[in-house]
Amino acid sequence: MTTETIQNVALTTKANVYFDGKCVSHGFTLADGTKKSVGVILPATLTFNTGAPEIMEGVGGSCEYKLAGTSEWVKAGAGESFKVPGNSSFEIRVTEAYHYICHFG
């Protein structure tokens, strides 16, 4: 199932722009204090570092990802998610715009 709408949030209006505009996201906080971000990654191969554990939920497009310490690229698309450990990294390869929600913690 793909998340289409998130109700009752406090949204940070200034975008987080990474990798010369290849990734743009907005952070938001739910009523219970849970922090997340929503964004898009444009065609590129990028490496992200994590502090807290993350779940990347695809809501549009597709990607391939490779977690730190692994050698296999795994496909993920809309309605699919993947987990990234905290204090780690992952590579992501995108050939079409990949829209996502990042769930922290």
Secondary structure as GFF3:
##gff-version 3
##sequence-region A 1 105
A	DSSP	beta_strand	9	11	.	.	.	ID=ss1
A	DSSP	beta_strand	16	18	.	.	.	ID=ss2
A	DSSP	three_ten_helix	19	21	.	.	.	ID=ss3
A	DSSP	beta_strand	23	30	.	.	.	ID=ss4
A	DSSP	beta_strand	35	41	.	.	.	ID=ss5
A	DSSP	beta_strand	44	49	.	.	.	ID=ss6
A	DSSP	beta_strand	54	60	.	.	.	ID=ss7
A	DSSP	beta_strand	62	67	.	.	.	ID=ss8
A	DSSP	beta_strand	74	77	.	.	.	ID=ss9
A	DSSP	beta_strand	81	84	.	.	.	ID=ss10
A	DSSP	beta_strand	89	94	.	.	.	ID=ss11
A	DSSP	beta_strand	98	104	.	.	.	ID=ss12
###
